[in-house]
Structures are given as structure tokens and as C-alpha cells.
Amino acid sequence: MFHRFRKWFLRSVLLLLLVAGVLLGYGLSQLPGGGKPLYWFEAIQTLQALRSVTQQGGADQLRSVMPREITYQNASGEQRLADLYRSPHKADAPLLILMPGASPGGRRDARLQMLANALAFAGFTVLFPEFPNLKKLRISAADAEILADALIFASQGSEKEALRPGKVGLLAISYGVGPAVLALRQASVQDKVGFWVGIGGYHDLPALLTYLAGGWATEAEKTDDVLPAEYGRWVFVLANIHHLQNSLDQSLLRRMALNRLQSGLGQAHTADDVSAWYDHLTAEGRAILDLLHEQDPKRIPERIQALPEGILAEMAALDLSNKDLSALTMPALLVHGQRDPLIPPMQSQSLAAALPEGQAQLYLLAHFSHIKEAAIDPLDMLKMLDATAQLLAYRDEIRVGGIDP
């Protein structure tokens, strides 16, 4: 026991010394949050817990916060499911709603469960709703309604679940950022959320699809050493084949996609030749493959417009670039990796610019990856420390009465 404490203490001291050294050369004024010194030590502990999410050795230490499945009703009387993680340290811990990206495991995804555990250790009571579409790797604007129901339920409190009423926080990941922003635009939700966090999210869906198809929305965005991930292309297929009218199209495209993915984790296969199936598809199915294999970036907008009507309608509903975000006056923390091969960092930059002036703090991390763990350099570590400290500050502000715009 003493040996483990000494090892943890030495790591913490070394990290503090590293942070202090970087601060001397970089300066607090260069950080989006301006630095939150009172929260730094707690932020270090939180980052160590979050780091263990991707490290087998530390994962078991966070499993002590076991979720409890709860049910609640929305205004229409529909039953909703969620997992509730209670903070082991703070009896009055404020609520944080967790909105994942597309994940086959949903609430049972081990990585998301570990994230919820780490947030509970950081002093939040975490509510993780069930999102059936995301479990099927589908991104739908309908998920915004499920999230809005969770935000309203959490803010009203519950005697049954011993949840106090008050403003809540929201943390959305990847493609979950889209439905999260749609939920935050709803008038019934806006005064109930004290802050929100978006990690690796999107803003302009046509530009993102242009990127995934192998091009870039503009020449200024082009990066030679970061190529679009094949994973994202085939997740797009799986997310949209239910819009196709022909069942054979759905079956063949699902087979192609699953042959390109290893349990949805992004490992490409080469056993199946996509071109061999092309002639068996109808015009709707071919339109999807024509987009994914278009080599000329200038033709990608044309390929997008040729997609089936159902896909175009869902894209229009999920796209944030065509919507007024001026009502999102609650503070926002946006975090994105500059080398993200699935959703490029320009998406978070565009989202930050679309939010009301001064409401978004954007953290761009040079070596942060969307898909797999990457090395963290000292400057990235400092930015993550500042972002985490800001998150903890927001936690305490909503616990004592809320954050006013």
C-alpha cells in the first residue's frame, strides 16, 4: 500500500514540476481557460483516472463505481432507460449527462463505462441514457429528443433516485455532438444546462462527408500527413443503409461494410472485393459507393446530392452549419485532436466560431487521436490540465446554484 502511494505521489510531484516548467515558458494567458490554479491538483488526479481508461493496469481501480439501471418517463409518458453512476466522494455531486458517439456496446461499452467511472470519481453523478440508434451505429436527429428528455429529467431531480434539482452538465463525444447541440437548441432545455463539453465533434456535415470520401472541403484544410480513416467511410454506410428502399441493397452494403471493419473497431479487411458487388446494387446503393470511391474532390458535392432522399433528409437534420446556434449561451468546452483521421479539427473550430462570442473554449491537441491512444507532449498535457480544471470549476459552479449566461 505504501509503495503504491509513494509511486502515485512521485508521479504527481513530477507532473506538477513539468506543468510549472511549461507554464514559465508558455504563460497562463495562452490557455483558452486562462488557467485554474486552484483546481490543478484535482485536475491531475482526474487526468490520471481518465488515462487509466486506455491502460489495462489502471482500469480495475475505477470499477468500484457500479452503475444502477434506472427508468424515467418523458413528458409524453414514454419510458427511458439509463445507467446512473454516483460519485463516491461527493454526496451533493451535480449531474453530468453522457452522450456517446456511435458505439455497438452502448451503455455496456467498457471504454464508456470507464469514462463514466472516471467522471464519477471527479465529483459528478453521471447519467448515461440508452441511445438505441447509436448502438446500431446510426446517427439520427431523433437522438436529440432522447437526450433532451434526460436533461429535463436530471434538472428536475428525483426523490426516488435521490437526485437534487438544479442545472446539469453535458458531455458529448464524436458524432454524439450533433444530436447534443440539437437538444441544446430546444427552448425547454436551454435554462437547465449549466455547461457542455464536446470532444472530437462536428459542425458542417457536408464538409465532413467530403473529407471522409477522400477529399477536403477547402485547400486550406488539406493536410498531407493525415488521411481520412476508412473506418469513418464504412460507419457512414452502416449508419445510412436503413434509408435504402431495396432490401438487397441493404444486405449487400451491410456485408461490404462489416467485411471492412473488425467488430466496428476500424481494422480493414481485404477478403471481399467491393467492385464485385457493384453490379448487383440498384441506383440508390451505387450512389453510396460512387461517393465513397470518388477520386476527384470537385465532384464530391455532386455525389452527395445524388444520395437517396432519406439520407439527404437525415443529413440536413443533423447538419449544424445550417442552424442558428445563438441560443446556446451556456459555456462550452471543445476538445479536438489536430491529427484526428475521423473528424478533422476544423470541425470543432467551425463549431466554436458558430457559437455565441466568448462562450466556447477550444482546446486543439497536437497528438490527441480520435480512434486510438497517442503520445501526449508537454504542451498537450498542459492544455488537458487546463481543460480539466475548467470542467471541475464548472462542476462546482452548478453545484452551488448554476451558471448564468
C-alpha positions in Angstrom: 0.0 0.0 0.0 2.8 2.5 0.9 4.7 1.6 -2.2 1.6 2.4 -4.4 1.1 5.7 -2.6 4.7 6.7 -2.9 4.6 5.8 -6.7 1.5 7.9 -7.1 2.9 10.8 -5.0 6.1 10.9 -7.0 4.3 10.9 -10.3 2.1 13.7 -9.1 5.1 15.8 -8.0 6.9 15.2 -11.3 3.8 16.2 -13.2 3.4 19.4 -11.2 7.1 20.3 -11.8 6.6 19.6 -15.5 3.5 21.8 -15.6 5.3 24.6 -13.7 8.1 24.5 -16.2 5.9 24.7 -19.2 3.9 27.5 -17.6 7.0 29.6 -17.2 7.7 29.2 -20.9 4.1 29.3 -22.2 2.1 31.5 -19.9 -1.4 31.2 -18.4 -2.7 33.9 -20.8 -2.1 31.5 -23.8 -4.6 28.9 -22.3 -8.2 29.0 -23.5 -9.4 28.9 -20.0 -6.8 31.2 -18.6 -5.7 28.6 -16.1 -7.5 27.5 -12.9 -4.6 27.0 -10.4 -7.0 26.1 -7.5 -8.1 23.1 -9.4 -4.8 21.9 -10.8 -4.0 19.2 -8.3 -7.6 17.7 -8.5 -7.3 18.0 -12.3 -4.1 15.9 -12.2 -5.9 13.2 -10.2 -8.8 13.3 -12.7 -6.5 13.0 -15.7 -4.7 10.1 -14.1 -8.1 8.4 -13.7 -9.0 9.2 -17.3 -5.7 8.0 -18.5 -6.3 4.6 -16.9 -9.3 4.2 -19.3 -6.8 3.3 -22.0 -4.4 1.4 -19.8 -5.2 -2.1 -18.6 -3.2 -1.7 -15.4 -5.2 1.2 -14.0 -8.7 0.2 -15.3 -9.6 -2.1 -12.4 -9.0 0.7 -9.9 -12.1 2.6 -11.3 -14.6 -0.3 -11.3 -15.8 0.4 -7.8 -18.4 2.8 -9.1 -21.0 0.3 -10.3 -23.9 1.8 -12.3 -27.5 1.2 -11.5 -30.0 1.0 -14.2 -32.9 3.4 -13.8 -36.1 4.2 -15.7 -37.9 7.5 -16.0 -40.7 9.0 -18.1 -40.6 11.9 -20.5 -43.4 14.4 -20.9 -45.4 12.0 -23.2 -45.2 9.2 -20.7 -42.6 7.2 -22.7 -40.2 5.1 -20.6 -36.5 5.9 -20.9 -33.6 3.8 -19.7 -30.3 5.0 -18.3 -27.4 4.0 -16.1 -26.6 6.1 -13.0 -23.1 6.4 -11.6 -22.9 8.0 -8.2 -19.8 9.9 -7.1 -18.1 8.0 -4.2 -16.7 11.3 -2.9 -19.4 14.0 -3.1 -22.9 13.4 -1.7 -24.1 16.6 -3.4 -22.4 15.8 -6.7 -24.1 17.6 -9.7 -25.4 15.6 -12.6 -23.5 15.2 -15.8 -25.2 13.6 -18.8 -23.0 11.4 -21.1 -23.8 11.4 -24.8 -21.6 8.9 -26.7 -20.8 8.6 -30.3 -21.7 5.6 -32.4 -20.9 2.5 -30.3 -22.2 -1.0 -30.7 -21.9 -1.6 -27.0 -23.9 1.4 -26.0 -24.1 1.7 -22.2 -22.2 -1.6 -21.9 -19.2 -0.4 -23.9 -16.3 -1.0 -21.5 -14.5 2.2 -22.5 -17.6 4.4 -22.0 -18.2 2.7 -18.6 -14.7 3.5 -17.6 -15.1 7.1 -18.7 -18.3 7.3 -16.6 -16.4 5.9 -13.6 -13.7 8.4 -14.0 -16.2 11.3 -14.2 -17.9 9.9 -11.0 -14.5 9.9 -9.3 -14.1 13.5 -10.4 -17.2 14.5 -8.4 -20.1 14.1 -10.9 -23.2 12.0 -10.7 -23.2 10.6 -14.2 -26.4 9.8 -16.1 -25.8 7.6 -19.2 -29.0 7.3 -21.2 -29.8 4.5 -23.6 -29.5 5.5 -27.3 -30.7 2.6 -29.4 -29.7 4.3 -32.7 -26.1 4.7 -31.6 -25.9 1.0 -30.7 -26.7 0.2 -34.3 -24.0 2.7 -35.5 -26.8 5.0 -36.7 -26.6 8.8 -36.2 -30.1 10.2 -36.0 -31.6 13.6 -35.2 -34.1 11.6 -33.1 -31.4 11.0 -30.5 -31.7 14.7 -29.6 -35.1 14.0 -28.2 -33.8 11.2 -26.0 -31.1 13.5 -24.8 -33.5 16.4 -24.1 -35.7 14.0 -22.1 -32.6 13.1 -20.0 -31.6 16.7 -19.5 -35.1 17.7 -18.3 -35.4 14.7 -16.0 -32.0 15.3 -14.5 -32.6 19.0 -13.9 -35.9 18.4 -12.2 -34.4 16.0 -9.7 -35.9 12.8 -8.5 -36.9 11.8 -4.9 -37.0 8.1 -6.0 -33.4 8.3 -7.2 -32.2 10.8 -4.6 -31.3 13.3 -7.3 -31.4 17.0 -6.4 -32.9 19.5 -8.8 -30.6 22.1 -10.5 -28.6 22.8 -13.6 -26.8 19.9 -15.1 -23.7 19.4 -17.3 -23.4 17.6 -20.6 -20.5 15.7 -22.2 -20.9 14.6 -25.8 -18.4 12.6 -27.9 -17.7 12.4 -31.6 -20.9 12.1 -33.7 -22.9 12.5 -30.5 -22.0 16.2 -30.5 -24.5 16.8 -33.3 -27.6 15.5 -31.5 -26.3 17.1 -28.4 -26.3 20.6 -30.0 -29.8 19.9 -31.5 -31.0 19.1 -28.0 -29.4 22.3 -26.5 -31.2 24.4 -29.1 -34.6 23.4 -27.7 -36.2 26.1 -25.6 -37.3 23.6 -22.9 -33.7 22.6 -22.3 -31.6 25.8 -22.5 -32.2 27.0 -19.0 -31.4 23.6 -17.5 -27.9 23.2 -18.7 -25.0 25.0 -17.0 -22.3 24.0 -19.4 -21.4 21.4 -22.0 -18.3 19.6 -23.4 -17.8 18.4 -26.9 -14.9 16.0 -27.7 -14.0 15.4 -31.3 -17.3 16.6 -32.6 -18.6 18.0 -35.9 -20.3 21.1 -37.2 -20.5 21.1 -41.0 -21.8 17.7 -42.1 -21.4 18.1 -45.9 -17.8 19.2 -45.4 -17.2 16.2 -43.1 -18.6 13.8 -45.7 -16.4 15.4 -48.3 -13.4 14.7 -46.1 -14.5 11.1 -45.4 -14.9 10.5 -49.1 -11.3 11.3 -49.5 -11.2 15.0 -50.2 -11.1 18.2 -48.2 -13.8 20.9 -48.1 -11.1 23.6 -48.9 -7.5 23.5 -50.0 -6.6 25.4 -46.8 -7.8 22.5 -44.7 -5.7 19.9 -46.6 -3.1 18.1 -44.5 -0.6 15.8 -46.2 0.2 13.6 -43.2 -3.4 13.0 -42.0 -5.6 10.9 -44.3 -9.3 10.1 -43.8 -9.8 6.9 -41.9 -11.5 4.1 -43.8 -13.4 3.3 -40.6 -15.4 6.5 -41.0 -16.5 5.8 -44.5 -17.9 2.4 -43.7 -19.5 3.6 -40.5 -21.3 6.1 -42.7 -22.6 3.2 -44.8 -23.8 1.3 -41.8 -25.4 4.4 -40.4 -27.5 5.0 -43.5 -28.4 1.7 -45.2 -31.7 1.6 -43.4 -32.7 4.6 -45.6 -32.5 2.4 -48.7 -35.7 1.1 -50.1 -34.2 -2.1 -51.6 -33.6 -4.9 -49.1 -30.8 -6.5 -51.3 -29.0 -3.1 -51.3 -29.2 -3.1 -47.5 -27.9 -6.6 -47.2 -25.0 -6.3 -49.7 -23.8 -2.9 -48.3 -24.0 -4.2 -44.8 -21.9 -7.2 -45.8 -19.3 -4.9 -47.5 -19.1 -2.6 -44.5 -18.8 -5.4 -42.0 -16.1 -7.1 -44.1 -14.2 -3.8 -43.9 -14.5 -3.5 -40.2 -13.4 -5.8 -37.4 -16.3 -5.6 -35.0 -16.7 -1.9 -35.7 -13.2 -1.1 -34.4 -11.7 0.2 -37.6 -9.5 -2.7 -38.7 -9.8 -3.0 -42.5 -10.3 -6.4 -44.2 -9.4 -7.2 -47.8 -11.2 -10.6 -48.2 -14.1 -9.1 -50.2 -13.8 -7.1 -53.4 -16.3 -4.2 -53.3 -16.4 -3.9 -57.1 -17.6 -7.5 -57.4 -20.9 -6.4 -55.7 -21.4 -3.1 -57.5 -23.4 -4.5 -60.4 -25.9 -6.2 -58.0 -26.9 -2.9 -56.5 -29.7 -0.6 -57.5 -29.1 3.1 -58.4 -29.5 4.0 -54.7 -26.9 1.5 -53.5 -24.5 2.5 -56.2 -24.8 6.2 -55.3 -23.3 5.4 -51.9 -20.3 3.5 -53.3 -19.9 6.2 -56.0 -19.4 8.8 -53.3 -17.0 6.7 -51.2 -14.8 5.9 -54.3 -14.9 9.3 -55.9 -11.3 10.4 -56.6 -12.0 13.9 -57.8 -12.8 16.2 -54.7 -14.5 18.6 -57.0 -17.1 16.0 -57.9 -17.9 15.0 -54.3 -20.7 17.7 -53.8 -22.3 16.2 -56.9 -22.0 12.7 -55.5 -23.5 13.9 -52.2 -26.5 15.4 -53.9 -27.1 12.0 -55.8 -27.6 10.2 -52.5 -31.0 8.7 -51.7 -33.6 11.2 -50.4 -33.7 9.6 -46.9 -30.0 10.1 -46.4 -30.1 13.7 -47.6 -33.0 14.4 -45.3 -31.2 12.9 -42.2 -28.0 14.8 -43.1 -30.0 18.1 -43.3 -31.5 17.4 -39.9 -28.1 16.5 -38.3 -26.1 19.3 -40.0 -25.3 22.1 -37.6 -23.9 24.5 -40.1 -27.4 25.3 -41.4 -28.8 26.1 -38.0 -28.8 29.2 -35.7 -26.8 28.4 -32.6 -27.2 31.8 -30.9 -29.4 30.4 -28.2 -26.6 28.2 -26.9 -25.5 30.8 -24.3 -24.2 28.3 -21.8 -20.3 27.8 -21.6 -18.8 25.2 -23.9 -15.5 23.3 -23.7 -14.5 21.9 -27.1 -11.5 19.4 -27.4 -10.2 18.1 -30.6 -7.1 16.3 -31.9 -5.2 18.1 -34.7 -4.4 14.7 -36.2 -7.9 13.2 -36.0 -8.4 11.0 -39.0 -12.1 10.5 -38.5 -13.4 14.1 -37.8 -10.8 16.8 -38.7 -10.2 19.6 -36.2 -11.6 22.2 -38.5 -15.0 20.9 -37.5 -14.6 21.9 -33.9 -13.0 25.2 -34.9 -16.1 25.9 -37.1 -18.4 24.9 -34.3 -16.6 27.2 -31.8 -17.0 30.1 -34.3 -20.7 29.4 -34.7 -21.4 29.6 -31.0 -22.1 33.0 -29.3 -19.0 35.1 -28.9 -17.0 34.2 -25.8 -19.0 31.1 -24.9 -16.6 28.4 -26.4 -13.2 27.5 -25.2 -11.4 25.4 -27.8 -8.5 23.1 -27.0 -6.6 21.7 -30.0 -4.3 18.9 -29.0 -1.4 18.1 -31.4 -1.2 14.4 -30.6 -4.7 13.6 -29.5 -6.3 10.9 -31.6 -10.0 10.1 -32.2 -9.6 6.4 -32.7 -6.6 5.2 -30.7 -4.3 6.4 -27.9 -1.5 8.6 -28.9 1.6 10.0 -27.2 0.9 13.2 -25.2 3.5 16.0 -25.3 4.0 18.6 -22.5 2.0 21.3 -24.2 -0.9 18.9 -24.8 -0.7 17.9 -21.2 -0.9 21.5 -20.1 -3.9 22.1 -22.3 -5.6 19.0 -21.0 -4.9 20.1 -17.4 -6.4 23.5 -18.1 -9.5 22.0 -19.8 -10.0 19.5 -16.9 -9.6 22.3 -14.3 -12.2 24.3 -16.1 -14.5 21.3 -16.1 -14.1 21.0 -12.4 -14.7 24.7 -11.9 -18.0 24.4 -13.9 -18.9 21.4 -11.7 -18.6 23.4 -8.5 -20.5 26.4 -10.1 -23.6 24.4 -11.0 -23.4 22.6 -7.6 -23.8 25.9 -5.7 -26.5 27.3 -7.8 -25.8 27.3 -11.5 -24.0 29.2 -14.2 -25.9 32.1 -15.6 -25.1 33.2 -19.2 
